């Protein structure tokens, strides 16, 4: 690959594909630096949630190209991200030419989803009851969460047909689920409406995005980090306002009884709920089955890790150790299986991050009987985020003693 035009076009194509499949801005930048070393060019790049800017120079010919791009916000597609990673690794290892590498990237981008619509609908249906199986609920609320999960799938598929849906899908889903939940509660007063609404939209709670934002800010990636952070804030606001309006309209039309949190689910439910929740997330994020099963091990650490240390050392230390183990093991497993660490990291961190905890704290706005009776829930959520971010940073620095001069990043 001697043509400079081929080199910079390849870098742009790889960067766009990584961003599209949900690779964080920090990892896109470091990945591009790895690719640049292989093809013999120098690259200065800036990646944010919506932009990809490159300055590419050939040190021998002194040719230079500056490219500024505005691109849509990416979405997590871990199956395609893993395939793209392997194709690029194979291409440079076997010395493929530009045309072959480009065809391989196009093949990955045009590849169909691993799971069919039935599997995706089933995943949406079982995620809410699996979540309730972990935090506790009454049997009637648990039973109705299956229906609400399927309704969430139908709303998501319907809203995505419109061009502006990517900006409003969280609001419409939260609004419709809260209103439909209000109708159900009118006929069945024993339902816990707040908990049912939260379980219905738990897939959209941006706990992972906030953790990525704090992680990137910790690495001095202020542009992309602040972009992810404010994107998370906007998603929280859309979910909160959607649930609030849905419940307000439902209360206006129907005389609803107050909610009361009752946990009737046995402890052994955790052993079924956790793998189901982890598998459901894997299907929604298009994770390969073999990677999904490996990621389940990290999900176990995420759920039971903080509990082990809660009584003796404290839940903050437990959260820190869990985040460290999840990140460190995801790096090791990714090297072993030749996939990006985020393929395994996501299943563990999504369960560990306190996004749902913060959203449950908003129940104080609706009801004097919150799902979690903790007046300092906002502070505890912030401390959990800090423990997670520091745990991830320590894991990275442990595996890569010099974070700025390591040979391979992804």
Buried (B, 14 or more C-beta within 10 A) or exposed (E): BEEBEBBBBBBBBBBBBBBBBBBBBBBBBBBBBBBBBEBEBEBBBBBBBBBBBBBBBBEEEEBEBEBEBEBEBBEBBBBBBBBBBBBBBEBBEEEBEBEEBBEBBEEBBEBEEBBEEEBBBBBBBBBBBBBBBBBBBBEBBBBBBBBBBBBBBEBBEBBEEEEEEEEBBBBBBBBBBBBBBBEBBBEEEBBBBBBBBBBBBBBBBBBBBBBBBBBBBBBEBEBBBBBBBEBBBEBBEBBBBBBBBBBEBBBEEEEBEEBEBBEEBEEEBBEEBBBBBBBBBBBBBBBBEEBBBBBBBBBBBBBEBBEBBBEEEEBBBBBBBBBBBBBBBBBEBBEEBEBBBBBBBBBBBBBBBBBBBBBBBBBBEBBEBBBBEBEEBBEBBEBBBBBBBBBBBBBBEEBBEEEEEEEEBB
